[in-house]
Amino acid sequence: MCRLALAQLRQGEPEQATRTASNVFTIMDGTPLPGRMRTLIGDFHRDLFRWAPSTSYARDWADRMREEGSRA
C-alpha cells in the first residue's frame, strides 16, 4: 500500500495516492505500524505536502496522521 501510494503521488495523482495511503490505517486497524511502513508513510506525508500542500485532501491526511500516528 505504501509503495503504491508513493508511486501514485510521484505519477501526479496526489488525491488517489492519499486514498491509497489512508488504507494503511484501515488495514492495520490500530496495530502499531512496523518501522519500515512508518518510514514509507513519513516519506508519503512529506512528498504529499511538497506536491499538494494546500488541498483539502492533504489537510484531511494530516489530521488522520495526527490521530492514527499517535496511536501507532
DSSP file (Angstrom, degrees, kcal/mol; ACC not computed):
  #  RESIDUE AA STRUCTURE BP1 BP2  ACC     N-H-->O    O-->H-N    N-H-->O    O-->H-N    TCO  KAPPA ALPHA  PHI   PSI    X-CA   Y-CA   Z-CA
    1    1 A M     >        0   0    0      0, 0.0     4,-2.7     0, 0.0     5,-0.2   0.000 360.0 360.0 360.0 -47.7    0.0    0.0    0.0
    2    2 A C  H  >  +     0   0    0      1,-0.2     4,-2.3     2,-0.2     5,-0.2   0.929 360.0  45.9 -62.9 -45.6    2.7    2.5    1.0
    3    3 A R  H  > S+     0   0    0      1,-0.2     4,-2.4     2,-0.2    -1,-0.2   0.891 112.5  51.4 -65.7 -38.4    4.8    1.9   -2.1
    4    4 A L  H  > S+     0   0    0      2,-0.2     4,-2.8     1,-0.2    -2,-0.2   0.928 109.7  49.8 -62.6 -45.0    1.7    2.1   -4.3
    5    5 A A  H  X S+     0   0    0     -4,-2.7     4,-2.4     1,-0.2    -2,-0.2   0.907 111.0  49.3 -61.3 -42.2    0.7    5.4   -2.7
    6    6 A L  H  X S+     0   0    0     -4,-2.3     4,-2.5     2,-0.2    -1,-0.2   0.912 111.4  49.4 -63.2 -41.8    4.2    6.8   -3.3
    7    7 A A  H  X S+     0   0    0     -4,-2.4     4,-1.1     2,-0.2    -2,-0.2   0.926 111.3  48.9 -63.4 -44.5    4.1    5.7   -6.9
    8    8 A Q  H  <>S+     0   0    0     -4,-2.8     5,-2.4     1,-0.2     3,-0.4   0.916 111.9  49.6 -61.0 -42.8    0.7    7.3   -7.5
    9    9 A L  H ><5S+     0   0    0     -4,-2.4     3,-1.6     1,-0.2    -2,-0.2   0.930 110.8  48.5 -62.0 -45.8    1.9   10.5   -5.9
   10   10 A R  H 3<5S+     0   0    0     -4,-2.5    -1,-0.2     1,-0.3    -2,-0.2   0.650 106.2  58.7 -72.5 -14.5    5.0   10.6   -8.0
   11   11 A Q  T 3<5S-     0   0    0     -4,-1.1    -1,-0.3    -3,-0.4    -2,-0.2   0.305 126.5 -98.6 -94.1   7.9    3.0   10.0  -11.1
   12   12 A G  T < 5S+     0   0    0     -3,-1.6    -3,-0.2    -5,-0.1    -2,-0.1   0.738  91.8 116.1  87.4  23.7    0.9   13.1  -10.4
   13   13 A E     >< +     0   0    0     -5,-2.4     4,-2.5    -6,-0.1     5,-0.2  -0.536  25.8 156.3-119.3  64.0   -2.1   11.5   -8.8
   14   14 A P  H  > S+     0   0    0      0, 0.0     4,-2.0     0, 0.0    -1,-0.1   0.842  71.4  51.6 -64.3 -34.6   -2.0   13.0   -5.3
   15   15 A E  H  > S+     0   0    0      2,-0.2     4,-1.8     1,-0.2     5,-0.1   0.943 114.0  43.1 -68.6 -45.4   -5.7   12.6   -4.4
   16   16 A Q  H  > S+     0   0    0      1,-0.2     4,-2.4     2,-0.2    -1,-0.2   0.900 112.6  54.7 -63.5 -40.4   -5.8    9.0   -5.4
   17   17 A A  H  X S+     0   0    0     -4,-2.5     4,-2.8     1,-0.2    -1,-0.2   0.877 105.5  52.7 -61.1 -38.0   -2.5    8.4   -3.6
   18   18 A T  H  X S+     0   0    0     -4,-2.0     4,-2.1     2,-0.2    -1,-0.2   0.904 108.8  49.2 -66.1 -41.2   -3.9    9.9   -0.4
   19   19 A R  H  X S+     0   0    0     -4,-1.8     4,-1.0     2,-0.2    -2,-0.2   0.920 112.9  48.3 -62.5 -42.5   -6.9    7.5   -0.6
   20   20 A T  H >< S+     0   0    0     -4,-2.4     3,-0.8     1,-0.2     4,-0.4   0.935 111.3  48.9 -63.1 -46.8   -4.5    4.6   -1.1
   21   21 A A  H >X S+     0   0    0     -4,-2.8     3,-1.4     1,-0.2     4,-0.5   0.853 103.8  61.0 -63.3 -34.6   -2.2    5.6    1.8
   22   22 A S  H >X S+     0   0    0     -4,-2.1     4,-1.2     1,-0.3     3,-0.8   0.800  91.0  69.3 -63.2 -27.9   -5.2    6.0    4.1
   23   23 A N  H <X S+     0   0    0     -4,-1.0     4,-3.0    -3,-0.8    -1,-0.3   0.765  84.7  70.6 -61.9 -24.3   -6.0    2.3    3.6
   24   24 A V  H <> S+     0   0    0     -3,-1.4     4,-2.6    -4,-0.4    -1,-0.2   0.924  99.0  46.9 -58.2 -44.4   -2.9    1.5    5.6
   25   25 A F  H <X>S+     0   0    0     -3,-0.8     4,-1.4    -4,-0.5     5,-0.6   0.863 112.4  50.1 -68.2 -34.9   -4.5    2.7    8.7
   26   26 A T  H  <5S+     0   0    0     -4,-1.2    -2,-0.2     2,-0.2    -1,-0.2   0.935 113.3  45.5 -66.3 -46.2   -7.7    0.7    7.9
   27   27 A I  H  <5S+     0   0    0     -4,-3.0    -2,-0.2     1,-0.2    -1,-0.2   0.907 113.8  48.0 -64.6 -42.6   -5.7   -2.4    7.3
   28   28 A M  H ><5S-     0   0    0     -4,-2.6     3,-2.4    -5,-0.2    -1,-0.2   0.739  89.8-160.0 -74.3 -22.2   -3.6   -2.1   10.4
   29   29 A D  T 3<5S-     0   0    0     -4,-1.4    -3,-0.1     1,-0.3    -4,-0.1   0.854  71.1 -39.7  47.0  50.7   -6.7   -1.4   12.5
   30   30 A G  T 3 <S+     0   0    0     -5,-0.6    -1,-0.3     1,-0.3    -4,-0.1   0.324 104.2 133.0  86.2  -9.3   -4.9    0.3   15.4
   31   31 A T    <   -     0   0    0     -3,-2.4    -1,-0.3    -6,-0.2    41,-0.1  -0.549  69.7 -96.7 -72.4 138.7   -2.0   -2.0   15.4
   32   32 A P        -     0   0    0      0, 0.0    -1,-0.1     0, 0.0    40,-0.1  -0.274  41.6-112.3 -56.3 139.2    1.4   -0.2   15.6
   33   33 A L        -     0   0    0     39,-0.4    -8,-0.0    36,-0.1     5,-0.0  -0.534  32.1-112.3 -72.3 135.4    2.9    0.4   12.2
   34   34 A P     >  -     0   0    0      0, 0.0     4,-2.6     0, 0.0     5,-0.2  -0.286  34.3-103.4 -61.7 156.5    6.2   -1.6   11.6
   35   35 A G  H  > S+     0   0    0      1,-0.2     4,-2.2     2,-0.2     5,-0.1   0.876 119.1  47.2 -52.2 -48.4    9.3    0.6   11.3
   36   36 A R  H  > S+     0   0    0      1,-0.2     4,-2.4     2,-0.2    -1,-0.2   0.897 113.0  49.4 -64.8 -39.5    9.6    0.4    7.5
   37   37 A M  H  > S+     0   0    0      2,-0.2     4,-2.7     1,-0.2    -1,-0.2   0.903 109.3  52.4 -66.1 -40.1    6.0    1.1    7.0
   38   38 A R  H  X S+     0   0    0     -4,-2.6     4,-2.2     1,-0.2    -2,-0.2   0.901 109.6  49.9 -60.6 -40.7    6.2    4.1    9.3
   39   39 A T  H  X S+     0   0    0     -4,-2.2     4,-2.4    -5,-0.2    -2,-0.2   0.925 111.3  47.9 -63.7 -45.1    9.2    5.4    7.3
   40   40 A L  H  X S+     0   0    0     -4,-2.4     4,-2.5     2,-0.2    -2,-0.2   0.894 111.3  50.3 -64.6 -39.9    7.3    5.0    4.0
   41   41 A I  H  X S+     0   0    0     -4,-2.7     4,-2.8     2,-0.2    -1,-0.2   0.897 110.3  51.2 -64.5 -39.2    4.2    6.7    5.4
   42   42 A G  H  X S+     0   0    0     -4,-2.2     4,-2.4    -5,-0.2    -2,-0.2   0.903 109.6  49.5 -62.7 -41.5    6.5    9.5    6.6
   43   43 A D  H  X S+     0   0    0     -4,-2.4     4,-2.5     2,-0.2    -2,-0.2   0.914 111.8  49.1 -62.1 -42.8    8.0    9.8    3.1
   44   44 A F  H  X S+     0   0    0     -4,-2.5     4,-3.0     2,-0.2     5,-0.2   0.937 110.3  50.8 -61.3 -46.8    4.5    9.9    1.6
   45   45 A H  H  X S+     0   0    0     -4,-2.8     4,-1.9     1,-0.2    -2,-0.2   0.933 112.4  46.1 -56.9 -49.4    3.5   12.6    4.1
   46   46 A R  H  X S+     0   0    0     -4,-2.4     4,-0.7     1,-0.2    -1,-0.2   0.927 115.5  45.7 -60.7 -46.8    6.5   14.8    3.2
   47   47 A D  H  X S+     0   0    0     -4,-2.5     4,-2.3     1,-0.2     3,-0.5   0.869 107.9  57.3 -68.1 -36.8    6.0   14.3   -0.5
   48   48 A L  H  X S+     0   0    0     -4,-3.0     4,-3.2     1,-0.2    -1,-0.2   0.921 107.9  47.4 -59.1 -43.2    2.3   15.0   -0.4
   49   49 A F  H  < S+     0   0    0     -4,-1.9    -1,-0.2     1,-0.2    -2,-0.2   0.646 110.6  52.7 -77.2 -12.3    2.9   18.3    1.2
   50   50 A R  H  < S+     0   0    0     -4,-0.7    -1,-0.2    -3,-0.5    -2,-0.2   0.845 119.3  34.3 -80.5 -38.6    5.6   19.1   -1.4
   51   51 A W  H  < S+     0   0    0     -4,-2.3    -2,-0.2     1,-0.2    -3,-0.2   0.857 138.7   9.7 -84.8 -39.0    3.1   18.3   -4.3
   52   52 A A    ><  +     0   0    0     -4,-3.2     3,-1.2    -5,-0.2     6,-0.2  -0.417  69.1 157.7-144.2  61.0   -0.2   19.5   -3.0
   53   53 A P  T 3  S+     0   0    0      0, 0.0    -1,-0.1     0, 0.0    -4,-0.1   0.775  74.9  41.3 -65.5 -29.0    0.2   21.5    0.3
   54   54 A S  T 3  S+     0   0    0      4,-0.1     2,-0.1     5,-0.0    -5,-0.1   0.254  85.8 115.9-107.5  14.8   -3.0   23.5    0.3
   55   55 A T  S <> S-     0   0    0     -3,-1.2     4,-1.8     1,-0.1     5,-0.1  -0.461  70.4-123.9 -83.5 156.5   -5.5   20.9   -0.9
   56   56 A S  H  > S+     0   0    0      1,-0.2     4,-2.7     2,-0.2     5,-0.2   0.880 111.6  54.1 -66.0 -37.3   -8.3   19.7    1.3
   57   57 A Y  H  > S+     0   0    0      1,-0.2     4,-2.2     2,-0.2    -1,-0.2   0.838 106.7  52.0 -69.2 -29.9   -7.3   16.0    1.0
   58   58 A A  H  > S+     0   0    0     -6,-0.2     4,-2.4     2,-0.2    -1,-0.2   0.902 111.1  47.3 -69.1 -40.1   -3.7   16.9    2.2
   59   59 A R  H  X S+     0   0    0     -4,-1.8     4,-2.2     2,-0.2    -2,-0.2   0.917 112.4  49.5 -65.1 -42.1   -5.2   18.6    5.2
   60   60 A D  H  X S+     0   0    0     -4,-2.7     4,-2.4     1,-0.2    -2,-0.2   0.903 110.5  51.2 -62.2 -40.4   -7.5   15.6    5.8
   61   61 A W  H  X S+     0   0    0     -4,-2.2     4,-2.9     2,-0.2    -2,-0.2   0.925 108.3  51.2 -61.4 -45.2   -4.5   13.4    5.5
   62   62 A A  H  X S+     0   0    0     -4,-2.4     4,-2.2     1,-0.2    -1,-0.2   0.900 109.9  50.1 -61.1 -40.9   -2.5   15.5    8.1
   63   63 A D  H  X S+     0   0    0     -4,-2.2     4,-2.3     2,-0.2    -1,-0.2   0.929 112.3  46.6 -62.2 -44.8   -5.4   15.2   10.5
   64   64 A R  H  X>S+     0   0    0     -4,-2.4     4,-3.4     1,-0.2     5,-0.6   0.899 109.9  53.8 -66.0 -39.2   -5.6   11.5   10.1
   65   65 A M  H  X5S+     0   0    0     -4,-2.9     4,-2.2     1,-0.2     5,-0.4   0.910 108.8  50.0 -59.6 -42.1   -1.8   11.2   10.5
   66   66 A R  H  X5S+     0   0    0     -4,-2.2     4,-1.1    -5,-0.2    -2,-0.2   0.933 118.0  39.0 -62.0 -45.9   -2.1   13.1   13.8
   67   67 A E  H  X5S+     0   0    0     -4,-2.3     4,-0.7     2,-0.2    -2,-0.2   0.974 126.7  32.3 -68.2 -56.4   -4.9   10.8   15.0
   68   68 A E  H >X5S+     0   0    0     -4,-3.4     4,-1.8     1,-0.2     3,-0.6   0.870 115.6  57.1 -73.3 -38.2   -3.7    7.5   13.8
   69   69 A G  H 3<<S+     0   0    0     -4,-2.2    -1,-0.2    -5,-0.6    -3,-0.2   0.834 102.4  55.1 -64.7 -32.5    0.0    8.2   14.0
   70   70 A S  H 3< S+     0   0    0     -4,-1.1    -1,-0.2    -5,-0.4    -2,-0.2   0.773 111.3  45.6 -72.5 -23.9   -0.2    9.0   17.7
   71   71 A R  H <<        0   0    0     -4,-0.7    -2,-0.2    -3,-0.6    -1,-0.2   0.766 360.0 360.0 -84.7 -27.9   -1.9    5.6   18.3
   72   72 A A     <        0   0    0     -4,-1.8   -39,-0.4   -40,-0.1    -1,-0.2   0.476 360.0 360.0 -82.1 360.0    0.6    3.6   16.2
